[in-house]
Amino acid sequence: MNAESSFSIPEVFKVGVSTGIESDSASESAQTKKDFREAVKKAAEEYRQEHKLDIDLLTSSEFEENMAGEISNPNDELTVTYLFYELQRQYTLSEEIQKLTPVIMVARQVPTPDQINEAWIIENDWILKKVILDDSFIPALNYIVDGVQGDNLNLDILKANLDILTSIVQETRSQLKETLVNRNAALDLLAGEQQSLVNHTYAAAATEHTQAVQMLVDQKKAAYDRELATISDLENKLSQNNLALQQAVESYTKALKSFMNMQAKFSD
């Protein structure tokens, strides 16, 4: 009894087997099985080496959302009015009075333009700050309330100091002028006494009188020296007072200039 069979694995191998059943078929069957296993292993190894299986897993997701909106106000009114109009187009809106509060409006007396001055502004600044529409006027209002009075007081103090220094300088100049006159008079007296002393020196019999004249000369010279010392002291005082007066003039001028500039700025 003989049997033949064949099978194949595509692209790998094809095996044909022929078997005969005889009395000695047992040993041949074992050899056939061994050859078959080796052929299968060899074919599998060749297939593994020649072919490669790669599995790539790739996951990606994309999401994009664009939202755009535009609000326009073609009627040139407040934006909230237009938004209310848009809501009315989409929804049914109803308006009802929620609460009523009785109010009594009492008219306040409005001042005339000639009555509006710094005192009136200072008195009513808290009202003006609540109702003023343009914030650019707030600095001017604050200056009138807080700054003008201080600047006026500063100007008054500087002006008083300037007047005092001016009076001191004028008085010092008068004293210096009077002292110069006294010095000239003392100088004339000293010159006369010195001439008298010279005349008596040449007279031999006038020794006692000469000593008296010498005493007068010494007195006149001392008086003249005192006038010179007074003049030096007054000149020093006048120099210091002139310097102080100059500084006072500069301070007053600077403060007055700043005050006038602020007045002109806010008056515009």
Protein Blocks (a to p, Z undefined) as FASTA:
>chain_A
ZZddddddehibccdddddddfklmmmmmmmmmmmmmmmmmmmmmmmmmpccdddddddd
ddddddddddddfkopafklmmmmmmmmmpccddddfbdcdddddddddddfklpcfklm
mmmmmmmmmmpmblklmmmmmmmmmmmmmmmmmmmmmmmmmmmmmmmmmmmmmmmmmmmm
mmmmmmmmmmmmmmmmmmmmmpmklmmmmmmmmmmmmmmmmmmmmmmmmmmmmmmmmmmm
mmmmmmmmmmmmmmmmmmmmmmmmmmZZ
